[in-house]
Amino acid sequence: MAAWARAVRGLLLDISGVLYDSGGEGGGVPIAGSAEAVQRIKASGLKLRFCTNETQATREKFVKKLQGLGFDISVAEVTAPAPAACRLLKERGLRPHLLVHDDLVPEFADIDKTNPNCVVIGDAAENFSYANLNEAFRVLIGLEKPVLISLGKGRYYKETDGLKLDVGAYMKALEYACDVQAEVVGKPAKAFFESALAEMGVRPEQAIMIGDDIVSDVGGAQQCGMRAVQVRTGKYRPSDENHPQVKPDAYVNNLAEAVDTILSQM
């Protein structure tokens, strides 16, 4: 019996590696059965939130891409790091030097970026050149109290042509060089999951996170008191099942299987 799937009111879904694999000419390839699984969740009456560390595009842009791939998804249903970072910057009067993907820059349009007093780093992809990393390093090392804000801390993710280094690797380089600890906005930060739960109006014990990242998705959700399931798609590696600290409440082959199990318990 799938005890992990009982008494559920809300689901949090990762996007990349759960709904689709990004990359390629069309911007990505849906994972078999995932679009139908999203439709079934919505028809069931369960609360639904998409929780992503996507920082290579604005929410509007990647939601439009997902809609084009056949997914029933809207911007209002997405919890993403850039808007959360903008709120933090405004609250603390911080002016960022941005080391992010060109397509994410519009998310920061209303933020004062003159005379930076912090660095914001996201998945900048090809913008992670030596020159750009060194510029961010110089900003941080020149501050009396360096502030490094990272839009996630993933190690790698999967695209259609294979695995790609994620923001966490570059975040760690700046942490080491500047002797500073980054403030993570996005998964696995507790505040990120709490924000998604609040937006759904669901308590942690009533929610399940479904993701492909053993640390950011599964570990982060469990630290908030949620159940968490790892899919064997996306960046999943067989070695994840021997992780020394994080043990998912269940493994499933894909999102469709997880949804089948959860709906059968309703």
Salt bridges, closest charged atoms under 4 A:
ASP14 OD1 - LYS187 NZ 2.79
ASP21 OD2 - LYS158 NZ 3.52
ASP72 OD1 - LYS42 NZ 3.26
GLU77 OE2 - LYS42 NZ 2.87
ASP103 OD2 - LYS61 NZ 3.16
ASP103 OD2 - HIS101 ND1 3.95
GLU107 OE2 - ARG59 NE 3.89
GLU159 OE1 - LYS164 NZ 2.77
ASP161 OD1 - LYS164 NZ 3.29
GLU175 OE1 - LYS172 NZ 3.42
GLU183 OE1 - ARG92 NH1 2.61
GLU199 OE1 - ARG49 NE 2.95
GLU205 OE2 - ARG203 NE 2.60
ASP213 OD2 - LYS235 NZ 2.69
ASP217 OD1 - LYS187 NZ 2.78
GLU241 OE2 - ARG232 NE 2.91
ASP260 OD1 - ARG40 NH1 2.33
